Amino acid sequence: MANRSASLDVLKLGLAFLIVALHIFPVSKMLGISGLFSYAISSGITRIAVPTFFIVSGYLLRNKLNDKTYLIKYCKRIFLLYIVWQLIYLPDLLYHYHLKWFSTTELLYKLIYGYWHLWYLIANVLGVVLLYLSRNWKIETKLTVIFLVFVIGYMFQLAYKLNVFEQLPVFTKVYNGIGTTRNGVFFAFPFLVLGSLYDYWKFSSKHFQWFLFLCCLGLLFESFLYYSLKLGALDFFVFLLPISMFLLHWAVTTNLVVKKPIPGTLSLGIYLCHPYMIRLVYEFLPQRSFNYIVLKYFLICVLAVFGWFLLKKINERLPIFL
């Protein structure tokens, strides 16, 4: 395996484990320093993962933007994964609907935009379609558009979380009706385009690690600010743009040597199956103290890797799961 591919696979594996953490550390319901740490994890540092997945995908697609046949095949594969995994998670969705965790309207939204983590797949398809349609735009136009789209998505989400739309229910309906701002337009498209433009913005290798460190500190400051405002979980953070760019640059330029190649489907398998592993672990370990959650995090990661291993074996005979 080439060093570049090895570093990208290591990065994606790390991002997959971040997403596991994102889904088990509570945003609220914890007090004191534990509550602050939990919020910083679930609505802070782990939010790096999905934008970086998108920017890596854009980077890998950058030389395929004029290959319509390839992109159609790519989108069909992602859409098939979306349908298959929506069906796999349908029992969990209906079970929690029966428990009245969400309304009938919310159930319909989840069936359209994806249950729990599956929104990423359908957003990726739409983002790639927009990436293809914008492929011939000038670089300046692309950068301007994705910046504006990101800012609009960020402000729309922040306004919703701050209850600005409380007296304007039509905006709340729009927010929920488009699958919130965590969708293919506001979220996937900007990062896919940034990844596809890597050759135009790539950094000098000198000191970029320090800039990455400072941006991570900035992200934690953002998280603390939102924690102080008692906001729920947010997907958009200002510092996600530079952090995802720095991480991609690290993966592309680092001459990483691994003793054993990381399977290309490992990060995807962990991402797809980990929610059921969360359900399983919480069934036997329902305690929700911070220390227990840390313990359960590592247990869920191990089970998710085992789940990927089983999926890989099944997928060799029926290639629709990975």
N, C-alpha and C positions, 0 to 999 in steps of 0.2 A: 504494500500500500504506500502511496506517495505520502510524504510528510504533510503536505497541505491537506489531503483528505483525512489523514490521521488527526490533525488538529481540529478540523471541522467536526469530525465524529466525537472527539472528546468534548468539544464545546456543546454540541447538541445533547450529549449524554448528561452533562452538567445542568443544562437547561431543563431537561426532563425531570431531574431530581428536584430542581427548584419549583417546578409546577406541582409536584407532590406536596411540597411544603406549603405552597400557596393554598392548597385545598384542605389542609387540616389545621393550620394555625388560625384560631378565631380572630376576627377583626374586633369584636366587642366581647362582653361577658367576662372579661378579666380585668382586675383592678391593679393599681400600683405599677411597679416596675415590670411585672410579668405581662400586664396588659399592654404596656408600651412596647416591650420586645415583640410580643405576639403581633401587634399592629404593624410594627416596622418590618416584620417578616412577610405577613400576608398581604399588607397593603403598602409595600415598599420594595425591598430588595428583590423579592420573587417576581415582581412585575416586569423585571428585565427579560424574563424568559420568552414570552410570546412574541414581542416585537423583534427580538433577536432571531427567533425561528423564522419569522417573515423576511427579515433582511438577508438571512443566509439563503433562503429560497430564491429571493430576487437575484442574489449573486450567482447562484447555480444556474439560473435561467437566462442570464444576461446575454449569452451567445445563441440563444434559441428563440429570440423574440420575433424573428421573421419566419420561423418554422411553424406555420400554422398547424400542420399535421401533428407535430410533436406536442404542441400546447394543447390541442384537443385531446390527445391521448392522455396527457398529464392530468387535465381537468376531469376526464372521465374516470380515471383511476381514483382521484381524490373524492369525487362524487360517489363512486361505488363504496368507498370506505365509509363515507358519511351515511349512506343508506343502511349498510350492513350493521354499523355500530349503533345507529339509531334504533334498529330492531333489537340489538343485543341489550340495549339499556331501556327498552320500552317497559319491561316488567318493573324496573326500579322507578321509572317515571310514573307509571300508573299507581304503583304502591304508595308513593308519597303524595300523589294527587288524592288518593283515597283518604290519606291521613290529613288532608286539607292543608298541606304545606303551601299550596298555591291555588289560585283561582282557575276557573275554566278558561278564561281568556289567556292567562299565563301558560296554561297547558298547551293551548294552540300555538302560542309564540314559541314554546320549546319544541314542539313538533316541526315547526317551520325552520327555525334558526339553529336548532341543535340543543340537545339536553346537556346541561352542565358544561363539560369541556368541549363538546362536539361542535360548538359554534365556530371553532377554529377552522374546521374542514370546509364548511360551506363559505366562510369568509375568504378562505384561501382561493376557492374557485372563482368567486366574484372578483377578488383582487387581481388574479392572473388575467381574467378577461379585460379588466381596465388597463392592466399593464400592457397587454397586446394592443389595445385600441390607442394607447398613447405612445406607442413605440417610436413614431416618427416625429414627435414633438421636439422642438429645440430643447437643449439641456436647461437653459434658463427658464423656459416655460414649465418644464417638468418640476424643477426645484421650487418655483413660485407656487405652482398648483398644489404640490404635496405639502408645502409649508402651510398654505391657507387651509387645506383640508384638515390637516392635523390640528391647527389652532381652533378651527370651528368645532371639531369633535371634542377637543379639550374643554372649550368654553361651554359647549352644550352639556357635557357631562357634569361639569362643575356647577352650572346653573341648576341642573336637576337635583344634585346632591344637596345644594344649599336651599332647596325648596323655593327657588325663584318662580317656578311655574305653578305654585300652589293655587294661585288665583287665575291661572290660564290653563285649564285642563286640556285644551286642544294640543298644547305643546307636550304635555305628559303622554298623550295618546300617540303623538308622532314619535317621541323618544322610544316608547315601548314597541310601537308598530314597525320601526326599522331595526328591531333587535337591539335596542340601545345603541350608543355610539361605538360599541365593541363589535364592529361589523366589517364587511369587505371594503366599504368606501372610506370610512374615517380611520380604520385601524390597519387593515391588511395592505391596502393600496399604497399609502405613503412609504411603508417600510419595504415593500417589494420593489418599488421604484428606486429607493435609496440603495438597496442591494444591487440592483441592475446597473446602477451608475457608479459602482465602486471604482472602476478604472479612472473616473474623472475626479473623484474627491479623496482617494486614498492618501493617508497621512505619511509624513516622514516618520521613519521608525524612531527617531530620536525623541525621547521624553514623552512619547504618547502614553506610556504606562502611568505616568504621573497625572496626566490629564484625565485618564480613566478613573484613577483613584479619587481625584477631586470631584468628578461628576458623580461617583457613587456616594460621596459625602453630601453632595447637593441633593441627590435623591432621598437620602435619609433625612435631610433637613425638610424637604417637601413633605415627607411622610409624617414627621413630627408636627409640622404646621397643620396638616389635615387631621391628625390625632387631636390636637388642641382644639380644633373647631368641631370635634366630635362628628366627623363625617364617616360614613360607611366606607366600604371598600371601593377604591378607585382603580380604573384601568389605565387612564392617561396620566402621565407625569411629564413635566417639561424635560427632565433630564434623560428620559428614555431614548430620545432621538440620538444624542451624542454617545450614550453608553452603548447602544446597539451597534453604532458605527465603529466605535473603538474595539468592541469584542469581535466583530467581523474582521477588522484589520489585524487583530492579534492572531486569529485563526488562520488567516491567509498568509501572513508573513512569518509565523513561527515555525521553525524547523523542529517540529516535535517528533520524537522517536518513541514508539510504543513497542513493547516486546511482542504483544499479540494484538492483531487488528481487532478493532471494535466492530461488531456486526452492524451493518448499515440500518437494519430495522430495529435495533435495540431501543433507541430513544423513542421511536414511534410506538413501539409495543408498550413501553412503560407509560407513555402518555395515554394511550387508548384504554388500557386495562386497569390503571391504578384506582379509579373511583370504586370499582367493585372490591378491590383490596381494602380500601378505606372502610367500606361497609362491613366487610368480614372482620377486620380488626376491632372496629368499634362495637361489634356484636358481642365480642368476648372481653373487651377492655373498654367499657363505657366511660371510665374516669376521664375528666376533662381538665385536670390541673396541668400547669405548664410542663412539669417534669414528665408526667405521663404522656403528654403529647409529643415531647421530644423522643421518648422511648418508642411510641407508636410510629413516629415518622420513619425511623430506621427499619422497623419491622415491616411497614408497608412497602418501603423501597425494595427490601429483599423479596417480598411476595410479588411485587410488580415485575421484578426481573424473572422470577420463576414463571409468572403468567406469560411474559413474553416468550420464554423458552417453549412453553406448551403451544402457544399460538404459532410459533415458527414451525413446529412439527406438523401442526394441522394445516398450516398455510402451504406446506410443501405438496400436499395432496389437493387442497382446495384453496387456490391463491386469491382469496377475497378479504383476508383479515389484516394483512400488513402491506 
